[in-house]
């Protein structure tokens, strides 16, 4: 493959003085003074996303309301060759919305309209600031729902879900975000507005929708999304099985899938997570002495669900489950799921800080990988709580630490990196739904060859030849992981005093 020039390094490619007041005035002319944030005190609110260990203030924040305003803002960035970063609700866990020191942060939280609901054709068109759970709320009265359901679904936005290709509990059976996006309106890095995909499942030509979903803001900004909604199942049952070992719970997952049963979702929580959850939300459903619990949701036709639930229960007992609880009515089901949805937040009960990773492994390797994670935990001296989208092998190890301890974050990041390398070694991936962002880009060579990464660079350059759309994310650089979190000290272009 012919060598390709890397994306320009914005912080070192320019030797010009940036007149931030002129830029602020240009942005104010587009969205109004109220929606341009530029004081140091106000910018603190935007210095990180859900990966709070990485912090960096942008130069300026702008909150557009329409596609046309987003386009005009991006054209200002293009004109001045300023890096820009798109941000939704700021719940991402890989530093994908982490600002750069001299960047424009484009926040889409004001763009929260549900633009169209088409029940007959099972689709909904929304702006990127619409909260994930609002989509289901808008259509549930007619018997429909939106399947992708990240644990943060009550606060995460659709635009962020599209950027990160988010998953959730139900991705095992119904797929992640990309399986539910029919089309989108996007603003390209030069400010041009274009439509990709459409209102039907398949469109001729290149699959630009598939390319754009999961691109983490490096190819442009989504301003409208057409989503596929599903008809609610006739019957739903949730089973909770508790085990005396995590390995037994993992074996049950493999056996259920091996029996030809595809649940709506399957989740595992270990003992540390169980107790943190019970201390936090008090479901009174999770046995505190269990080594692990397995949650299995079966949905479909009533007769099918009843038969599958019996088979799942039998498989649980065959693998040593102590008890299996079944919930049928909505309130009972919600209660069983409540703890799992609160698992990440509950870690605050155990530790002042935690670092969550997101890897994928083959289901058959679950027992081995858990044993290796335990060894790594002992080696590095940090507790690891484990929560899994077990059905599709998506692990979420939560490493507990105290960021006030000197060197703790660096050690914990190294431990997280070893877990990701382990996932790749057993045939898995370094991300299932959280994305690469600033956090995991240096691990991309563990999974992809130089030619693979070069091909990705070609695609990125085709969309963004100036390298201004969320630069420094996804693709590795010669430096180390976490570089995006550290302010640049080699500023080679002089900056005027801001405002």
C-alpha positions in Angstrom: 0.0 0.0 0.0 1.3 3.5 -0.8 2.4 5.4 2.2 -0.1 8.1 3.3 0.7 11.2 5.1 -0.6 11.3 8.7 -3.4 13.5 9.8 -1.9 16.9 10.5 -1.0 17.6 14.1 -3.0 20.8 14.7 -1.1 21.9 17.8 2.2 21.9 15.9 1.3 22.5 12.3 0.5 26.2 12.7 2.7 29.1 13.6 0.0 31.7 13.6 -1.6 33.9 16.1 -5.2 32.9 16.7 -7.6 35.8 17.4 -10.0 34.1 19.8 -12.1 37.2 20.2 -12.7 37.3 16.4 -13.7 33.6 16.5 -16.0 34.2 19.5 -17.7 37.0 17.6 -18.2 34.8 14.6 -19.7 32.1 16.7 -21.9 34.6 18.6 -23.2 35.8 15.2 -24.4 32.2 14.5 -25.9 31.0 17.8 -26.1 34.1 20.0 -24.0 35.3 22.9 -25.8 33.1 25.4 -24.7 29.9 23.7 -21.0 30.7 23.3 -19.2 29.7 26.5 -15.7 31.2 26.9 -14.9 32.1 30.5 -12.5 29.8 32.3 -15.0 29.1 35.1 -17.7 28.1 32.7 -15.4 25.9 30.6 -14.7 23.7 33.6 -18.0 22.0 33.1 -16.8 20.8 29.7 -13.3 19.7 30.4 -14.0 15.9 30.4 -16.6 13.3 29.5 -17.4 10.2 31.7 -13.7 9.4 31.7 -13.0 11.9 34.4 -9.3 11.1 34.9 -8.7 12.9 31.6 -9.3 16.6 31.7 -8.6 19.4 29.3 -10.5 22.7 28.8 -11.3 23.7 25.3 -10.7 27.2 24.1 -14.4 27.9 23.5 -17.7 26.0 23.7 -20.6 26.6 21.3 -24.2 25.1 21.6 -26.0 25.2 18.2 -29.7 24.5 17.8 -30.0 23.4 14.1 -28.2 21.6 11.4 -27.5 25.0 9.7 -26.0 26.4 12.8 -23.7 23.3 13.2 -22.7 23.8 9.6 -21.9 27.5 10.1 -19.9 26.7 13.3 -17.8 24.0 11.5 -17.2 26.4 8.6 -15.6 28.8 11.1 -13.4 26.0 12.3 -12.5 25.1 8.8 -11.7 28.7 7.9 -9.3 29.2 10.8 -8.2 25.5 10.7 -9.3 25.0 14.3 -9.8 21.5 15.7 -13.3 20.9 16.8 -14.8 18.2 19.0 -18.4 17.2 19.1 -20.1 16.4 22.5 -23.5 15.2 23.5 -24.4 14.4 27.1 -20.8 13.8 28.0 -21.3 10.3 29.3 -18.7 8.6 27.1 -16.2 6.4 28.9 -13.2 6.5 26.6 -12.4 10.2 26.3 -14.0 10.5 22.9 -15.4 14.0 23.7 -12.3 15.1 25.5 -11.4 18.6 24.3 -8.1 19.7 22.9 -6.3 22.7 24.5 -7.0 25.1 21.6 -10.2 23.6 20.2 -13.9 24.4 19.7 -16.2 22.1 21.6 -19.5 21.8 19.7 -22.2 20.6 22.2 -25.4 19.2 20.7 -27.4 19.1 23.9 -29.9 21.8 22.7 -30.7 19.7 19.7 -33.3 17.6 21.4 -36.3 17.4 19.2 -38.0 14.3 18.0 -38.6 15.3 14.5 -40.8 12.6 13.1 -42.5 9.4 14.3 -43.6 6.9 11.6 -45.2 3.9 13.4 -46.4 2.3 10.2 -42.8 2.0 8.9 -41.3 1.6 12.3 -38.9 4.5 12.3 -38.3 7.7 14.3 -36.2 10.7 13.3 -34.5 12.6 16.1 -31.9 15.3 16.7 -28.6 14.2 18.3 -29.4 15.7 21.7 -32.4 13.4 22.3 -31.8 11.2 25.3 -31.8 7.5 24.4 -34.7 6.6 26.7 -36.9 9.4 25.3 -37.2 7.4 22.0 -38.8 4.4 23.7 -41.0 6.7 25.8 -42.2 8.4 22.7 -43.4 5.2 21.0 -44.2 2.8 23.9 -47.8 3.8 24.0 -48.2 2.4 20.5 -46.4 -0.8 21.5 -42.9 -0.1 20.2 -39.5 0.5 21.7 -35.9 1.4 20.7 -33.7 -1.6 21.4 -30.1 -0.3 22.1 -30.1 0.4 25.9 -26.8 1.5 27.4 -26.7 1.5 31.2 -26.7 5.3 30.9 -29.8 5.4 28.7 -31.6 7.8 31.0 -28.9 10.5 30.4 -26.9 9.5 27.3 -27.8 11.1 23.9 -28.5 9.5 20.6 -25.7 11.5 18.9 -23.2 10.1 21.3 -24.6 6.6 20.9 -24.1 7.0 17.1 -20.6 8.3 17.6 -19.5 5.4 19.8 -21.8 2.7 18.3 -23.2 2.0 21.8 -24.6 -1.3 22.9 -26.4 -2.3 26.0 -28.2 -5.2 27.7 -30.2 -6.1 24.6 -27.4 -6.0 22.0 -27.0 -9.8 22.2 -30.3 -10.4 20.3 -31.0 -7.1 18.7 -27.6 -5.7 17.9 -25.8 -2.4 18.7 -26.6 1.1 17.5 -25.4 0.5 13.9 -28.1 -2.2 13.5 -30.8 0.4 14.3 -29.7 3.5 12.3 -31.3 3.7 8.9 -29.8 7.0 7.9 -28.5 10.4 9.2 -27.9 14.0 8.2 -24.3 14.9 8.9 -22.1 18.0 8.8 -18.7 17.2 7.2 -15.5 18.7 8.5 -15.6 21.5 5.9 -19.2 22.4 7.0 -21.0 20.8 4.0 -24.3 19.1 4.9 -25.0 15.7 3.5 -27.4 12.8 4.0 -26.3 9.2 4.3 -28.4 6.1 4.3 -32.1 6.8 4.2 -35.5 5.7 5.5 -35.2 2.1 4.2 -33.0 -0.7 5.6 -30.8 -0.9 2.5 -29.6 1.8 0.2 -27.5 1.5 -3.0 -23.9 2.6 -3.1 -21.3 2.5 -0.4 -22.5 1.9 3.2 -21.6 5.3 4.5 -24.0 4.9 7.4 -22.1 1.8 8.6 -18.9 3.7 8.2 -20.1 6.8 10.0 -21.6 5.0 13.0 -18.8 4.4 15.5 -16.4 6.9 13.9 -16.3 8.9 17.2 -16.7 12.3 15.6 -13.7 12.0 13.4 -15.6 12.1 10.1 -18.2 14.8 11.0 -21.1 15.6 13.2 -24.5 14.0 13.2 -27.4 16.4 13.3 -30.4 14.2 12.5 -30.7 10.4 12.9 -33.4 8.1 11.5 -33.8 5.1 13.9 -35.5 1.8 13.6 -38.0 0.9 16.3 -39.2 -2.5 17.2 -42.6 -3.9 18.2 -42.7 -4.8 21.8 -42.6 -8.6 22.5 -45.8 -10.4 23.3 -44.2 -11.9 26.4 -41.1 -11.2 28.5 -39.6 -13.1 31.4 -36.4 -12.3 33.4 -34.6 -15.0 35.3 -32.1 -14.4 38.0 -29.8 -17.3 38.9 -27.2 -17.2 41.6 -24.0 -19.3 41.7 -21.2 -20.2 44.0 -18.6 -19.4 41.3 -18.3 -16.9 38.5 -17.0 -19.7 36.3 -20.3 -21.6 36.7 -22.3 -18.5 35.6 -20.0 -18.2 32.6 -20.5 -21.8 31.6 -24.2 -21.3 31.8 -24.0 -18.5 29.3 -22.2 -20.7 26.8 -24.6 -23.6 27.4 -27.7 -21.4 26.9 -26.4 -20.1 23.5 -25.2 -23.7 22.6 -28.8 -24.9 23.2 -30.0 -22.6 20.4 -31.6 -20.1 22.8 -30.9 -16.4 22.0 -32.1 -14.4 25.0 -32.9 -10.7 24.7 -30.0 -10.2 27.2 -27.7 -12.0 29.5 -25.7 -10.2 32.2 -23.3 -11.4 34.9 -22.3 -9.6 38.1 -19.6 -10.8 40.5 -19.9 -10.7 44.3 -18.2 -7.3 44.7 -20.6 -5.7 42.3 -23.6 -7.5 43.9 -22.9 -6.0 47.3 -22.1 -2.6 46.0 -25.4 -2.5 44.1 -27.4 -3.7 47.1 -25.7 -1.1 49.3 -26.7 1.6 46.8 -30.1 0.8 45.4 -31.3 -2.0 47.7 -33.1 -4.2 45.2 -33.3 -7.0 47.9 -33.2 -9.4 44.9 -29.4 -10.2 44.7 -28.1 -12.7 47.3 -25.1 -11.0 48.9 -23.3 -14.3 49.5 -23.5 -15.4 45.8 -20.1 -15.5 43.9 -22.1 -14.3 40.9 -25.5 -13.8 39.6 -26.8 -14.3 36.0 -29.7 -12.3 34.6 -31.4 -13.7 31.6 -34.2 -12.0 29.7 -36.3 -14.1 27.3 -38.7 -12.3 25.0 -41.0 -13.3 22.1 -44.2 -15.2 21.6 -45.8 -16.3 24.9 -45.5 -20.0 24.2 -41.9 -19.6 23.0 -40.9 -17.6 26.1 -42.5 -20.1 28.5 -40.6 -23.0 26.9 -37.3 -21.2 26.6 -37.5 -20.0 30.2 -37.9 -23.6 31.4 -34.9 -24.7 29.4 -32.8 -21.8 30.7 -33.8 -22.6 34.3 -32.8 -26.3 33.8 -29.4 -25.3 32.3 -28.8 -23.0 35.3 -29.4 -25.8 37.8 -27.3 -28.2 35.7 -24.4 -25.8 36.2 -24.9 -25.5 39.9 -27.2 -22.6 40.4 -28.5 -22.4 44.0 -31.7 -20.6 43.1 -33.5 -19.3 40.0 -36.0 -16.5 40.4 -38.4 -15.7 37.6 -40.1 -12.3 37.0 -43.0 -11.9 34.6 -44.8 -8.6 35.3 -43.1 -5.3 34.4 -42.5 -4.1 37.9 -40.8 -7.3 38.9 -38.6 -7.3 35.8 -37.6 -3.7 36.4 -36.6 -4.5 39.9 -34.3 -7.3 38.8 -32.7 -5.1 36.2 -32.4 -2.1 38.5 -29.2 -3.3 40.1 -27.4 -4.1 36.9 -28.2 -0.7 35.5 -26.8 1.0 38.6 -23.6 -1.2 38.8 -21.1 1.4 37.6 -22.5 4.2 39.8 -22.5 1.8 42.8 -18.7 1.4 42.7 -18.6 4.7 44.5 -19.5 2.7 47.6 -16.4 0.7 47.3 -13.7 3.2 46.2 -13.3 6.9 45.7 -12.4 6.3 42.0 -12.7 3.5 39.5 -11.4 2.9 36.0 -13.7 0.9 33.7 -12.5 -1.0 30.7 -14.5 -2.4 27.8 -13.2 -5.5 26.0 -14.8 -8.4 24.2 -13.9 -12.1 24.3 -15.3 -15.3 22.9 -17.9 -16.7 25.3 -16.0 -19.9 25.6 -13.0 -18.1 27.0 -14.8 -16.4 29.8 -13.6 -18.7 32.6 -10.0 -18.5 31.5 -10.1 -14.7 31.1 -11.7 -14.2 34.6 -8.9 -16.3 36.1 -6.3 -14.2 34.3 -7.9 -10.9 35.4 -7.8 -12.2 39.0 -4.0 -12.8 38.5 -3.5 -9.4 37.1 -5.5 -7.9 40.0 -3.2 -9.6 42.5 -0.1 -8.6 40.5 -0.9 -4.9 40.4 -2.6 -4.8 43.9 -5.9 -3.3 42.8 -9.4 -4.9 43.3 -11.3 -5.5 40.0 -15.1 -5.8 40.1 -16.6 -7.6 37.1 -19.8 -6.8 35.2 -20.5 -8.4 31.8 -22.8 -8.3 28.9 -22.1 -12.0 29.1 -24.1 -13.1 26.1 -21.9 -11.4 23.6 -18.7 -11.6 25.6 -18.5 -7.9 26.4 -16.5 -7.4 29.7 -16.6 -4.4 31.9 -13.9 -4.8 34.5 -14.0 -2.0 37.0 -10.6 -1.3 38.6 -10.9 0.3 42.0 -8.3 2.9 43.1 -7.7 6.2 44.8 -6.6 8.9 42.4 -5.2 10.9 45.3 -2.4 8.4 45.5 0.6 9.4 43.5 1.1 7.1 40.5 -2.1 5.2 41.1 -3.8 6.3 37.8 -0.8 5.3 35.7 -0.6 1.9 37.3 -4.4 1.3 36.9 -4.2 2.3 33.3 -1.4 -0.2 32.8 -3.5 -2.9 34.4 -6.5 -2.0 32.2 -4.2 -2.2 29.2 -3.0 -5.7 30.2 -6.7 -6.7 30.3 -7.3 -5.4 26.8 -4.2 -7.2 25.5 -5.6 -10.4 27.1 -8.9 -9.9 25.3 -7.1 -9.7 22.0 -4.9 -12.7 22.7 -7.9 -14.9 23.1 -9.5 -13.7 19.9 -11.5 -10.7 21.1 -11.5 -7.0 20.8 -10.3 -3.9 22.7 -13.8 -2.4 22.6 -17.4 -3.6 22.5 -19.3 -0.4 22.9 -17.3 2.4 24.7 -15.2 3.2 21.7 -11.5 4.0 21.5 -11.3 7.7 22.1 -8.2 9.1 23.8 -8.1 6.2 26.3 -7.3 3.1 24.1 -5.8 4.3 20.9 -2.3 3.1 21.7 -3.8 -0.5 21.9 -5.1 -0.4 18.4 -1.8 -2.0 17.1 -2.5 -5.0 19.4 -5.6 -5.7 17.2 -4.8 -4.2 13.8 -1.8 -4.5 11.5 0.0 -1.4 10.1 -1.8 -1.9 6.8 -5.2 -2.0 8.7 -4.4 1.3 10.5 -3.1 2.9 7.3 -6.4 2.0 5.5 -8.3 3.7 8.4 -6.1 6.7 8.0 -7.0 6.9 4.2 -10.7 6.9 5.1 -10.3 9.5 7.7 -8.2 11.8 5.4 -10.9 11.4 2.7 -13.5 13.0 5.0 -11.2 15.3 6.8 -8.1 16.3 4.9 -7.2 19.1 7.2 -7.4 16.9 10.3 -9.6 19.1 12.4 -12.5 16.7 13.3 -11.7 15.3 16.7 -8.0 14.9 16.0 -5.9 12.7 18.3 -8.7 10.2 18.8 -9.0 6.5 17.7 -5.7 6.1 15.7 -2.5 5.7 17.6 0.4 8.1 17.5 4.1 7.5 18.5 3.3 8.7 22.0 1.5 6.9 24.8 -2.0 6.3 25.9 -3.6 9.2 27.6 -1.7 11.8 25.7 -5.0 13.6 24.9 -5.5 14.2 28.6 -2.3 16.0 29.0 -2.0 19.7 28.0 0.4 20.3 25.2 3.7 21.8 26.4 5.2 22.0 22.9 2.8 24.8 21.7 4.5 25.9 18.5 1.9 28.4 17.5 1.5 31.5 19.6 -1.9 32.3 21.1 -3.3 35.7 21.9 -4.7 36.1 25.4 -8.2 34.7 25.2 -11.0 37.2 25.6 
